[in-house]
Amino acid sequence: MASDRPLVIVTRKLPDVVETRLRELFDARLNLEDKPFSRDELIAAMKEATVLVPTVTDRIDRAVLSQAGPDLKLIAQFGTGVDNIDLDTARNRAILVTNTPGVLTEDTADMTMALILAVPRRLTEGAALLKSGSDAWQGWSPTWMLGQRIYGKRLGIVGMGRIGQAVARRAKAFGLQIHYHNRRRVPSDVEKELEATYWDSLDQMLVRMDIISINCPHTPATYHLLSARRLALLKPTAYIVNTARGEVIDENALARMIDNNELAGAGLDVFEHEPAVNPKLLRNDRVVVLPHMGSATLEGRIDMGEKVIVNIKTFLDGHAPPDRVHPAMF
């Protein structure tokens, strides 16, 4: 017998506690194998569902949305970024979009700080050498595996939202000087707390920084925000850390500059063409690469799921979901 509850289709495997609650509240169709939906499977799901629960890896463009069924009323994204969804087309088709802001802030900021530490101090390079079984390490030496001190260095944060501010708090505790560029200047009390210097010109900030942290969303305006021209403004001793979106940096230019010693190194958790990674970045010991792990904690994933459930339940109860996304927000 068909269920009289709204059909909610989830595109990826979620933590068990989240999936259990989804089944309790809705007619939830789960992806227990965690195999990414093909384009055809995604379209088929959108033709049936009342609510779709996708992730950032599901490409929901205009062509896909144009084939959505009449029952689809809500896309409840499991994630903060929504650059995988054509928001304008969704709005024109009267399909609401929600996301899960706020709950990933601390986890992502932790990973950002970890990369800020790991790259200048050559942590992964040293760990890999020991695990390789190489006899290159003969014991402590005054001049071997020297990195760079981060205390007292200037950190330039690109994007001073929740995550950017959380990174700044951590970095300040490590003795870094905080600088930032943002679409809007943050309130004066936040600047005072973080002892942060605002730059309305990204170019002018880049040329003066020792470490750059990318913490802005990917939008048409931020695509290749760090272009080859802007990367060339950085000092050859500077490092770049990116835990936001790979598309914000011209990855080919970044790889070329590190290979040519025009930049000191990079810590990257995201990539321009995920899951593909530029081979030059993989080969370079001065680049720390991670497989998009910035928000990968069990607690964070459960918090994301709870936000998804609240957004769905609120919407189906006839109210405005708390995390509704508007195109103007991005």
VOZA-847110 format. One line per 3 residues: their letters; for each residue x, y, z of C-alpha. Coordinates in pm, 1 decimal, always signed. Layout:
N
a) X Y Z ~ ...
This chain:
330
mas) +0.0 +0.0 +0.0 ~ +139.8 +340.1 -97.7 ~ +241.0 +568.5 +185.5
drp) +38.0 +885.5 +239.4 ~ +348.9 +1058.0 +375.5 ~ +559.5 +1287.0 +151.5
lvi) +830.9 +1107.1 -43.1 ~ +1177.3 +1226.7 +57.2 ~ +1462.1 +1095.4 -159.8
vtr) +1815.8 +1110.4 -17.1 ~ +2098.7 +1093.6 -270.5 ~ +2381.2 +970.1 -43.3
klp) +2435.2 +759.9 +268.5 ~ +2390.6 +967.7 +585.5 ~ +2472.7 +881.6 +948.7
dvv) +2244.5 +606.9 +1079.1 ~ +2081.6 +827.4 +1340.7 ~ +1983.8 +1079.1 +1070.8
etr) +1850.1 +812.7 +834.7 ~ +1647.5 +653.6 +1115.1 ~ +1483.2 +985.1 +1200.5
lre) +1407.7 +1053.0 +833.1 ~ +1231.8 +716.1 +808.6 ~ +1033.5 +788.1 +1123.7
lfd) +904.2 +1121.4 +1000.3 ~ +871.9 +1078.1 +624.7 ~ +843.5 +822.9 +347.7
arl) +1220.0 +837.6 +305.5 ~ +1400.5 +654.1 +27.7 ~ +1762.5 +610.9 +133.4
nle) +2081.6 +542.8 -62.1 ~ +2224.8 +264.5 +152.4 ~ +2502.1 +179.2 -96.3
dkp) +2628.1 +539.9 -96.7 ~ +2678.9 +524.5 -472.2 ~ +2650.8 +874.1 -626.7
fsr) +2341.4 +920.0 -842.1 ~ +2397.6 +936.4 -1214.2 ~ +2238.7 +1227.4 -1396.7
del) +1952.6 +1003.6 -1510.8 ~ +1898.8 +871.8 -1157.1 ~ +1894.2 +1225.9 -1022.3
iaa) +1632.0 +1328.9 -1278.7 ~ +1424.5 +1019.4 -1200.0 ~ +1435.5 +1104.1 -829.2
mke) +1325.4 +1461.0 -894.1 ~ +1031.0 +1338.7 -1099.5 ~ +899.1 +1137.7 -802.7
atv) +997.5 +1320.9 -487.3 ~ +823.3 +1588.3 -288.3 ~ +1155.7 +1664.6 -121.2
lvp) +1503.8 +1591.6 -255.5 ~ +1797.6 +1575.2 -14.3 ~ +2111.9 +1615.3 -229.0
tvt) +2474.5 +1688.1 -145.8 ~ +2730.6 +1924.2 -295.9 ~ +2839.7 +1658.9 -546.9
dri) +2494.4 +1639.5 -710.1 ~ +2490.3 +1873.0 -1009.8 ~ +2138.1 +2018.2 -1020.1
dra) +2156.9 +2254.2 -1315.6 ~ +1886.5 +2408.3 -1532.3 ~ +1854.9 +2103.5 -1755.1
vls) +1801.0 +1874.8 -1456.4 ~ +1558.1 +2110.6 -1284.2 ~ +1354.5 +2149.4 -1601.1
qag) +1261.0 +1781.5 -1571.8 ~ +1150.0 +1794.6 -1208.3 ~ +807.0 +1653.5 -1139.9
pdl) +513.4 +1864.3 -1021.8 ~ +538.5 +1726.6 -667.1 ~ +892.2 +1850.1 -606.5
kli) +859.7 +2149.0 -376.0 ~ +1178.6 +2149.0 -170.6 ~ +1547.3 +2076.5 -225.4
aqf) +1692.3 +2034.0 +124.6 ~ +2065.5 +2041.9 +62.8 ~ +2283.7 +1836.7 +297.6
gtg) +2561.3 +2095.3 +306.7 ~ +2627.1 +2465.1 +339.2 ~ +2739.8 +2547.6 -14.0
vdn) +2474.3 +2548.0 -284.1 ~ +2687.8 +2620.7 -591.6 ~ +2578.3 +2282.5 -730.2
idl) +2218.2 +2406.6 -761.7 ~ +2081.6 +2654.0 -1017.5 ~ +1904.3 +2874.1 -765.0
dta) +1742.5 +3102.6 -1021.8 ~ +1582.9 +2812.6 -1208.3 ~ +1466.7 +2658.1 -880.9
rnr) +1303.1 +2985.7 -782.2 ~ +1134.9 +3021.0 -1121.5 ~ +989.5 +2672.9 -1080.9
ail) +869.2 +2753.6 -726.8 ~ +1105.4 +2501.9 -569.7 ~ +1247.4 +2612.6 -235.6
vtn) +1610.8 +2543.7 -152.8 ~ +1752.2 +2510.6 +197.9 ~ +2101.8 +2440.3 +328.6
tpg) +2273.8 +2366.8 +661.5 ~ +2466.3 +2680.1 +768.8 ~ +2651.4 +2727.2 +1094.3
vlt) +2698.0 +2367.6 +1206.1 ~ +3024.3 +2311.9 +1015.4 ~ +3199.1 +2627.8 +1127.1
edt) +3417.8 +2489.6 +1403.7 ~ +3513.1 +2168.6 +1221.9 ~ +3613.9 +2352.2 +905.7
adm) +3804.7 +2614.2 +1103.3 ~ +3990.6 +2336.3 +1286.7 ~ +4096.3 +2182.2 +955.6
tma) +4199.2 +2521.3 +819.7 ~ +4419.6 +2580.7 +1121.3 ~ +4563.4 +2231.4 +1088.3
lil) +4671.6 +2309.9 +731.0 ~ +4809.0 +2649.5 +833.8 ~ +5033.2 +2459.3 +1074.5
avp) +5106.9 +2159.4 +852.9 ~ +5231.8 +2331.0 +538.9 ~ +5501.2 +2568.2 +674.8
rrl) +5620.3 +2307.8 +928.8 ~ +5632.3 +2025.7 +666.9 ~ +5431.9 +1788.7 +885.9
teg) +5301.4 +1549.5 +621.4 ~ +5637.9 +1544.7 +445.2 ~ +5813.0 +1432.6 +764.3
aal) +5544.5 +1177.4 +850.8 ~ +5551.2 +1025.8 +502.1 ~ +5929.8 +992.9 +512.3
lks) +5921.1 +788.6 +832.5 ~ +5634.9 +567.5 +713.3 ~ +5809.4 +499.1 +383.2
gsd) +6078.3 +300.8 +562.6 ~ +6349.3 +520.7 +414.9 ~ +6681.6 +539.9 +596.7
awq) +6711.0 +911.0 +514.2 ~ +6648.9 +1001.3 +878.5 ~ +6957.0 +929.7 +1084.4
gws) +6840.5 +1117.4 +1391.8 ~ +6800.6 +1477.4 +1496.0 ~ +6997.4 +1735.7 +1302.8
ptw) +7017.5 +2115.2 +1344.8 ~ +6953.8 +2184.7 +976.8 ~ +6733.1 +1898.3 +854.9
mlg) +6361.8 +1938.0 +758.0 ~ +6356.7 +2305.7 +846.0 ~ +6022.4 +2474.9 +803.2
qri) +5892.2 +2823.2 +868.2 ~ +5770.3 +2971.9 +1197.8 ~ +5408.6 +3092.5 +1185.1
ygk) +5415.7 +3301.2 +1504.5 ~ +5417.0 +3669.4 +1413.6 ~ +5332.0 +3609.4 +1047.7
rlg) +5050.5 +3790.0 +865.4 ~ +4744.4 +3581.1 +781.2 ~ +4515.1 +3715.9 +509.4
ivg) +4163.9 +3570.4 +529.4 ~ +3956.7 +3586.3 +210.3 ~ +3596.8 +3569.6 +326.9
mgr) +3523.3 +3680.2 +684.2 ~ +3195.6 +3499.4 +747.9 ~ +3136.8 +3245.4 +1024.3
igq) +3425.0 +3021.1 +921.2 ~ +3663.8 +3305.8 +845.7 ~ +3604.9 +3452.5 +1191.0
ava) +3648.4 +3112.3 +1356.7 ~ +3979.4 +3070.6 +1172.4 ~ +4084.7 +3417.2 +1287.5
rra) +4017.9 +3329.7 +1652.8 ~ +4233.9 +3020.1 +1628.7 ~ +4507.8 +3195.4 +1434.8
kaf) +4521.2 +3483.6 +1682.1 ~ +4583.8 +3231.6 +1961.0 ~ +4886.2 +3108.4 +1763.7
glq) +5026.1 +3459.8 +1741.3 ~ +4936.1 +3534.6 +1380.7 ~ +4846.9 +3888.3 +1276.4
ihy) +4495.4 +3888.4 +1130.6 ~ +4407.6 +4064.9 +805.5 ~ +4098.2 +4010.3 +594.1
hnr) +3913.8 +4094.5 +274.3 ~ +3536.7 +4057.5 +256.6 ~ +3244.3 +4186.7 +53.0
rrv) +3140.3 +4384.6 +358.6 ~ +3346.3 +4503.3 +650.4 ~ +3260.9 +4313.2 +968.4
psd) +3128.6 +4506.1 +1271.8 ~ +3384.0 +4705.7 +1466.2 ~ +3343.7 +4492.5 +1779.5
vek) +3440.6 +4181.2 +1578.0 ~ +3743.2 +4359.6 +1434.7 ~ +3843.5 +4468.3 +1784.3
ele) +3804.6 +4117.5 +1928.3 ~ +4013.7 +3963.3 +1650.6 ~ +4253.8 +4258.0 +1621.7
aty) +4182.6 +4228.8 +1250.4 ~ +4287.1 +4469.8 +976.2 ~ +4038.4 +4517.9 +692.8
wds) +4145.9 +4557.5 +328.3 ~ +3887.0 +4672.5 +78.8 ~ +4137.8 +4591.0 -195.8
ldq) +4216.5 +4221.7 -224.4 ~ +4519.2 +4297.8 -439.5 ~ +4671.8 +4525.3 -178.0
mlv) +4620.7 +4266.1 +93.4 ~ +4767.3 +3976.4 -104.3 ~ +5096.5 +4147.0 -173.8
rmd) +5164.1 +4190.6 +199.8 ~ +5059.7 +3852.6 +343.7 ~ +5264.4 +3550.2 +453.8
iis) +4971.1 +3305.0 +454.9 ~ +4640.0 +3326.4 +268.8 ~ +4332.8 +3135.6 +388.5
inc) +4040.3 +3097.1 +145.8 ~ +3709.9 +3091.7 +334.3 ~ +3460.5 +3239.5 +87.9
pht) +3182.3 +3054.4 -98.9 ~ +3204.5 +2966.4 -466.5 ~ +2981.5 +3197.4 -669.0
pat) +3012.1 +3341.3 -1019.6 ~ +3181.4 +3641.7 -857.9 ~ +3442.8 +3430.0 -676.4
yhl) +3530.5 +3192.1 -960.5 ~ +3911.5 +3216.3 -995.5 ~ +3908.7 +3503.0 -748.7
lsa) +4271.7 +3408.8 -697.1 ~ +4358.1 +3421.3 -1064.6 ~ +4705.8 +3382.3 -1211.9
rrl) +4740.5 +3762.1 -1194.8 ~ +4649.7 +3774.7 -827.3 ~ +4862.1 +3472.5 -735.9
all) +5157.9 +3654.9 -890.4 ~ +5107.7 +3933.9 -635.9 ~ +5197.5 +3702.3 -349.6
kpt) +5546.9 +3688.0 -206.7 ~ +5745.0 +3379.8 -313.8 ~ +5763.9 +3289.5 +57.3
ayi) +5383.7 +3290.8 +95.3 ~ +5157.2 +2991.0 +154.5 ~ +4795.7 +2935.5 +48.2
vnt) +4537.2 +2730.0 +238.8 ~ +4198.1 +2649.5 +85.1 ~ +3917.0 +2470.9 +270.3
arg) +3634.3 +2651.1 +86.7 ~ +3589.5 +2560.7 -281.0 ~ +3852.7 +2465.3 -536.8
evi) +3704.4 +2686.2 -805.5 ~ +3807.9 +2999.4 -615.3 ~ +4173.5 +2941.9 -716.1
den) +4320.0 +2902.4 -1063.5 ~ +4458.7 +2557.0 -983.3 ~ +4682.4 +2528.3 -1289.6
ala) +4847.1 +2861.1 -1213.1 ~ +4889.3 +2764.4 -847.1 ~ +5057.0 +2433.3 -934.6
rmi) +5287.1 +2599.4 -1186.1 ~ +5395.4 +2870.4 -944.1 ~ +5476.1 +2623.6 -664.6
dnn) +5674.9 +2409.4 -909.4 ~ +5868.1 +2719.8 -1015.0 ~ +5935.7 +2827.7 -653.2
ela) +5720.9 +3136.6 -702.4 ~ +5514.4 +3029.8 -399.3 ~ +5631.7 +2844.8 -89.8
gag) +5351.5 +2588.7 -76.9 ~ +4981.7 +2518.0 -28.5 ~ +4739.4 +2324.1 +190.9
ldv) +4436.0 +2216.0 -7.6 ~ +4124.2 +2033.7 +107.8 ~ +3925.7 +2120.3 -206.3
feh) +4003.6 +2115.4 -576.6 ~ +3883.5 +2282.8 -891.8 ~ +3776.5 +1961.9 -1065.7
epa) +3692.1 +1728.0 -778.1 ~ +3745.5 +1439.9 -740.6 ~ +4029.1 +1490.9 -992.9
vnp) +4340.5 +1656.0 -852.9 ~ +4607.0 +1827.0 -1061.2 ~ +4898.3 +1576.1 -1083.6
kll) +5149.3 +1855.6 -1027.6 ~ +4994.1 +1923.4 -686.4 ~ +5009.7 +1555.4 -593.2
rnd) +5376.0 +1527.7 -685.7 ~ +5495.6 +1834.0 -496.3 ~ +5616.1 +1777.2 -139.3
rvv) +5535.8 +2139.5 -55.2 ~ +5164.9 +2081.4 -114.4 ~ +4950.0 +1912.8 +151.1
vlp) +4639.2 +1762.7 -9.9 ~ +4332.5 +1625.5 +169.1 ~ +4018.6 +1463.1 +19.7
hmg) +3760.7 +1731.2 +111.5 ~ +3769.8 +1646.0 +483.5 ~ +3713.9 +1992.8 +627.7
sat) +3373.9 +1918.9 +782.5 ~ +3421.7 +1543.4 +818.7 ~ +3335.0 +1481.1 +1182.5
leg) +3054.2 +1254.0 +1298.9 ~ +2916.3 +1533.1 +1514.5 ~ +2914.6 +1773.4 +1221.1
rid) +2738.5 +1531.0 +988.5 ~ +2470.0 +1457.8 +1249.3 ~ +2418.1 +1831.2 +1305.8
mge) +2380.4 +1876.2 +929.6 ~ +2122.1 +1598.5 +918.4 ~ +1925.5 +1752.3 +1202.2
kvi) +1911.5 +2082.4 +1014.8 ~ +1788.9 +1902.7 +702.1 ~ +1513.5 +1735.9 +903.8
vni) +1405.6 +2063.2 +1067.0 ~ +1392.6 +2235.8 +727.2 ~ +1182.3 +1955.2 +576.0
ktf) +946.2 +1924.4 +873.0 ~ +894.5 +2299.0 +899.3 ~ +823.7 +2326.6 +527.5
ldg) +580.8 +2034.3 +518.9 ~ +400.3 +2181.3 +820.6 ~ +328.4 +2489.4 +609.4
hap) +587.9 +2725.8 +753.7 ~ +897.0 +2895.2 +612.0 ~ +1199.9 +2670.5 +666.9
pdr) +1464.6 +2838.2 +883.5 ~ +1751.9 +2787.6 +637.6 ~ +1589.2 +2893.1 +312.4
vhp) +1843.3 +2999.7 +51.1 ~ +1792.4 +3305.9 -165.6 ~ +2006.5 +3367.0 -477.3
amf) +2095.4 +3713.3 -345.8 ~ +2269.8 +3551.3 -46.6 ~ +2539.5 +3423.8 -279.6
